Amino acid sequence: MFEQILTHAPALAVAIPLLGAFLTPLVSKINGKLRNVFVVIITALTSFIVALLSYNILAHESVKFAPDLVKNGIQTYIFGAGSAGDPVVRIVFEVDGVNAFMIILAAILPLAAVIYSWGFMKDETGQDKYYTLILLLTAGMLGMMMTGDLFNFFVFLEITSIASAALIAYRVNNKFSVQAAFKYIVVSTIGALFVLFAIAILYGQYDALNMAVIAKSIQYGLLDKIALILLIVALAMKAGIAPMHMWLPEAYGRAPSSVTVVIIGTTLGSFYGILRVGFTIFGEQIISESNLEVGIALGWVLVGLAILTIFIGVLMALKQNDFKKMIGFAAVAEIGYMVLAFGAALATMYQDSVTGITGISSSGLTALKGGMFHILNDALDVSLLFLVAGAVYYVSKESSLNRLGGLARNMKYTTIFFIIGLVAVSGLPPLNGFASKLMIYQSTYEINPILAIVAILCSILLLATFVKVFYAAFLGPKLPKFENVKEVPKSMLIGMLVLTCVIIFIGLFPNLVVENIVTPAVTALQNASAYIGGI
Amino acid sequence: MMAFQIPYLAVAGLIIIGLYAVLFKRNLIKMIIGITLIESGVNLFLITLSFREGSTAPIYTSSPGGPMSLPVPQALTLTSIVIGVAVLALMLSLVIHIFKHYKTLDVRKIREEDN
């Protein structure tokens, strides 16, 4: 049974939410409650299949459900031909350690968001469209994270940008959300068009769209370099790396909270695109002896961008008055930490004088692991904070921190969730943010102490910002207008609880997660030849 | 030889004009026109890649024989056009809503009203 599902799992993970999305309006015609149940079931089913798929790829050989499907840690799914067709000319889903790691994230976030929406969206109109778009977004995100075909990647990228722009503008009667949606769609369309342009350049050179085939034959000539720069810049724009981050706090802040949580997943999907392009398609060229200086220089450029991103995020978060926009800037800073880790890892590249092998040094490896781990942690922590901000908005219809206060008296569970999110996002022990940030601090300290100092300092500033928010929104005197405020509905609490449980679990057993999920992902990331061999 | 370069020059021209419109025009509709120009540029690039001199459309049933142009980029272009239409429709509908709120499409005036 499992074997049957697992054979088609990569296709099912995209097909189920996609079909669900188109069925949602129909189910919605029958009954609103039935639709909510239907959407939760579809998302849960998707998460279950994704969990099976990831487990089968990441688990040790002896405990896999279907070891035959996974060769060299990679499961390949060829559309329309079973295993007999020539994969080069077909659409291929190639799931390796990195993909398996990313799709875990893409499975948790929509599940939490959909459960949360049940209560959060209760009084809104147009819920059938809302759930349809959420499911489309989930399908696009999962497709983006699994596809082995560059053009397919572009298509899924566009699906996510269209769905998220429509969702950001969900409250069309608010002029700011429409504006944020417009900014988002302009940025992501231009980004996607440049991705397509780069794909066309690569196609013109190598007559292939398959990532593995292109990676195998890449020459690293002038046109390839142009394609590399276009791809990285366009995807960095979509991932919200400074100086192209301006759309991100707007979009995160103005969208309904449950939507923001899913959009965080797509942003990290774009970040995954950068990793795939940098480490797999151009991997053997960048990490090679002839381009050693180029690789190191690229690493330092990334480090510079990362420091800039962290600074901008933290400083802008400090002066924000809007609850959700502030978390948006904190999210920018968190993305900076990931870029810092990956940049630092590239900057430690060296050539062994005895064996002549080029590679990333051991502190660079810790940085890679820390960065990879932080992708997961950042998504969970920031999402939890957004859900809390949404809960506060739900009861008070107020997002300005100046007009909030004393909510802890009436909303004790939400307050507890906020404290957990606060501790996790600012990297305090014992929660998950600490585990990954410690790895980043440690490795960057070995590379250059100043980097680690800046990173720690910014983390402390982030803590200060959130403590300020905690005081402004939850503590303080009881405000008369919030006299009758009640705790949010159960479904919203469950949505937040899902994320909190994962956060606490990772916080308590970081080694378990690093060993079983993060390390295979990092190994797969570095092993471009295995990915090429998967076809 | 020069004649072969013209489509590529047109691609570069379309993309640059489009980028100019997105970055420097103040009217939202003109920004959208800029985006569609970039899109046309990229689509033209894809089509140009597949074309060889003297080739015919890749349709077997009524082919006069001789070389055919490569069908894959044409399929890609078709997909890209469809996506482009969806994005264009969404952007225009957002602009309609922006106009309803601000009664203007001028970026500067919108920004002034926000502050």
Interface residues (C-beta under 8 A of the other chain):
Chain A: F151 F154 V155 E158 S161 I162 A165 A166 A169 V172 K175 F176 V178 Q179 A181 F182 I185 V186 T189 I190 L193 L196 F197 A200 Y203 G204 L209
Chain B: I15 V22 L28 M31 I35 I38 E39 V42 F45 L46 L49 V72 P73 L76 T79 S80 I83 A86 V87 L90 M91 L94 V95 H97 I98 H101 Y102 I110 D114
